[in-house]
């Protein structure tokens, strides 16, 4: 079944149930379906057709959800981009995927021209589009692309992860069964639509005929708001990065009152969850606690449900065993399958694994995650870290090479190195910059330079000016020394 048919089926079964509650509106399945058809009719009149890409650059809203549904109903491919992403970054995505249209919201409309340069059609959402003659329902096949999620790229260019209808449905259908999701459930949507965590929030809700409640992007890390949101909306399934949950506990008063009885599952993914946070959640609620793992290229490919034994560990919960019909295993440095107690790189094959990146050769063989794991006696895995310059920062995937490549474009920068220092909520992105002589660019100047080109979560937290970057004996940048210096500077500030 095509991904968009989840909404069509839900609208046919119970049209007056709430589908999406967003900052702009609360809409029923009937209203969401009608709005999607109206937008699909407008896009079709602009010659958007099967296989075309449509960039949806907008803040989270019910209208944005309708736009993504409209694209799918035409057999086209939507490319979700958060409304806070700067126009220069959007322009890079447009150049890469060559969309037939770019949709945006009224807030970003004044910035649409530079972002969508070269794109033939531009649509501002929220307009009064005439209702079409009939419903749109292109019967996409499992192998047809449904959406493209752009991630950080080590070369300085974003990479588009091409996800098919079959990929998405394999994950969504499996998890809806695992969660035993019901029409009465209320899913929270914390993640931006361009982040793969949002796929379960939206399509899990649609598959169950349930409602999804959108956390406004600008309040995603406002802990008191998040706690109030969870309680006032009667959320039954919460899914977010662990750092958001930790903030809700530390600064949002989450544990100050009894857990809502309707809360029955708390899912977290995107970064290791500190075991103290897991213990506090387990003591506060009887809801299921599930640690999900998977890079964007596989969505979720393993999971671990927290048990009493998990709470007795002195490390973050394991990433668990395979999910969604996938097969996962680890290989050692010599290419052999890792045994119990051994460490290796995690590999994945199965129905949720992408066919490849947009505009690049298709994936052949298993997907190599680049993540290091240890094999546990029960066949599950502990996550140990990365093999390369890709890091997770507050749940977001950041290629340090992309941050470095962007800062290196500054005319006064000679060389630059980026490192991540600290742990948990204190984890931060530091850059060390050597200049070409003369007055070094100010911290605000460098941050502004990055903010004009990269998402907010890739803007450095700390900028260190150095005469030259330290080198190892073989001439490579000594990143270990830089990370130690960044950690030392952080500890000094906290004294």
ABEGO torsion letter per residue (X at the ends): XBAAAAAAAAAAABAABBABBBAABBBBAAAAAAAAAAAAAAAAAAGBBBGBBBBBBBBBBAAAAAAAAAAAAAGBBBBBBBAABBAAAAAAAAAAAGBABBBBBAAAAAAAAAAABGBABBBBBGBBBBBBABBBBBBBBAABBABBBBBBBAAGBBBBBBBBAAAAAAAAAAAAAAAGBBAABBBBBABBAABAAAAAAAAAAAAAGBBBBBBBAAAAABAAAAAAAAAAAGBABBBBBAAAAAAAAAAAGAAABBBBAABABBBBBGBBBBAAAAAAAAAABABBBBBBBEBAAAEBABBBBBBAAAAABABBBBAEBBBGGBBBBBBBAAGBBBBBGBBBBBBBBEAABBAEBBGBBBBBEBBBAGBBBBBBAAGBBBBAEBABABBBBGGBBBBAAAAAAAAAABAABABBBBBBBEBEAABBBBBBBBBAEEBBBBAAAAAAAAAAABBAAABBABBBBBABBBBBAAGBBBAAAAAAAAAAAAAAAAX
